[in-house]
Amino acid sequence: MVSDPGGPIVGATVVLEGTSLSDTTVAGGFYTISGVPDPVTYTVIASMGGFEDGTIDRLPVDGGEEGVDFVLTAADGGGDEGPPPCKGWRKNDSGC
């Protein structure tokens, strides 16, 4: 899920760096990237106009339906920065 301190972000792009694999968030800030080879380690980047990119480096992918959450902050640095991104993988769960 991709969100900011105010809630989910619709229309953010999530990319596996160095690949052509990506998705755009839908209602609730959710995204799905299909066809990810495993086991591999990726840098995952979430971006949206008006926000600083969120990046998680060296994230291992080892099969199954897994996910990572991002909390983006306003590009101007203003406002509440919110909690750091969730770095844990989990099976079919929308929360950290």
RODO-2510 file (C-alpha; in nm, 4 decimals, decimal comma):
residues 96
     n   res          X          Y          Z
     1     m     0,0000     0,0000     0,0000
     2     v     0,1146     0,3548    -0,0711
     3     s    -0,0109     0,6324     0,1558
     4     d     0,0727     0,9665     0,3117
     5     p    -0,0086     1,0705     0,6686
     6     g    -0,3593     1,1638     0,5450
     7     g    -0,4418     0,8229     0,3957
     8     p    -0,3999     0,6065     0,0848
     9     i    -0,2621     0,7550    -0,2391
    10     v    -0,4332     0,6589    -0,5670
    11     g    -0,2248     0,6907    -0,8852
    12     a     0,1236     0,6411    -0,7353
    13     t     0,3706     0,4321    -0,9356
    14     v     0,5579     0,1423    -0,7758
    15     v     0,8600     0,0094    -0,9696
    16     l     1,1124    -0,2693    -0,9244
    17     e     1,4282    -0,0778    -1,0136
    18     g     1,6254    -0,2216    -1,3035
    19     t     1,3220    -0,4013    -1,4489
    20     s     1,0202    -0,3130    -1,6595
    21     l     0,7952    -0,4365    -1,3767
    22     s     0,5658    -0,1776    -1,2169
    23     d     0,2095    -0,0975    -1,1189
    24     t    -0,0052     0,2049    -1,0363
    25     t    -0,1940     0,2208    -0,7074
    26     v    -0,5718     0,1924    -0,7094
    27     a    -0,8385     0,2637    -0,4456
    28     g    -0,6980     0,2146    -0,0991
    29     g    -0,3432     0,2737    -0,2290
    30     f    -0,3022    -0,0927    -0,3233
    31     y    -0,0819    -0,2257    -0,6030
    32     t     0,0178    -0,5628    -0,7508
    33     i     0,3344    -0,6318    -0,9482
    34     s     0,3026    -0,9595    -1,1385
    35     g     0,5667    -1,1778    -1,3008
    36     v     0,8413    -1,1072    -1,0472
    37     p     1,1200    -1,3663    -1,0760
    38     d     1,2418    -1,5079    -0,7468
    39     p     1,4503    -1,5491    -0,5421
    40     v     1,5997    -1,2094    -0,6163
    41     t     1,6704    -0,8906    -0,4229
    42     y     1,5200    -0,5661    -0,5562
    43     t     1,5137    -0,1954    -0,4865
    44     v     1,1463    -0,0943    -0,4811
    45     i     1,0511     0,2686    -0,5506
    46     a     0,7124     0,4362    -0,4989
    47     s     0,6567     0,7772    -0,6587
    48     m     0,3794     1,0322    -0,7010
    49     g     0,3866     1,3930    -0,8184
    50     g     0,4076     1,6326    -0,5229
    51     f     0,5695     1,3729    -0,2940
    52     e     0,9236     1,2582    -0,2187
    53     d     0,9932     0,9118    -0,3640
    54     g     0,9862     0,6224    -0,1201
    55     t     1,2658     0,3670    -0,1653
    56     i     1,3377     0,0342    -0,0012
    57     d     1,6773    -0,1142    -0,0907
    58     r     1,7804    -0,4787    -0,1077
    59     l     1,4325    -0,6177    -0,0528
    60     p     1,4354    -0,9990    -0,0957
    61     v     1,1589    -1,1671    -0,2943
    62     d     1,1228    -1,5378    -0,2320
    63     g     0,7886    -1,6368    -0,3867
    64     g     0,4223    -1,6117    -0,2959
    65     e     0,2054    -1,3036    -0,2674
    66     e     0,4101    -1,0541    -0,0735
    67     g     0,4000    -0,6805    -0,0309
    68     v     0,5632    -0,3739     0,1058
    69     d     0,4018    -0,0496     0,2254
    70     f     0,5273     0,3035     0,1671
    71     v     0,4392     0,6263     0,3485
    72     l     0,5298     0,9198     0,1202
    73     t     0,5947     1,2731     0,2439
    74     a     0,5113     1,6018     0,0739
    75     a     0,7881     1,7162    -0,1633
    76     d     0,8041     2,0565     0,0078
    77     g     0,8971     1,8851     0,3348
    78     g     0,5977     2,0371     0,5088
    79     g     0,3559     1,8629     0,7357
    80     d     0,3738     1,5464     0,9348
    81     e     0,6218     1,3023     0,7893
    82     g     0,4371     1,0036     0,9321
    83     p     0,5905     0,6691     1,0227
    84     p     0,8723     0,5094     0,8240
    85     p     0,7724     0,2608     0,5514
    86     c     0,6851    -0,0905     0,6602
    87     k     0,9736    -0,3147     0,5627
    88     g     0,8235    -0,6519     0,6532
    89     w     0,6859    -0,8906     0,3941
    90     r     0,3567    -1,0530     0,4692
    91     k     0,1101    -1,2850     0,3010
    92     n    -0,2153    -1,1259     0,1752
    93     d    -0,2313    -0,8590     0,4455
    94     s    -0,3012    -0,4913     0,3862
    95     g    -0,1459    -0,3719     0,7134
    96     c     0,2001    -0,3720     0,8661
***
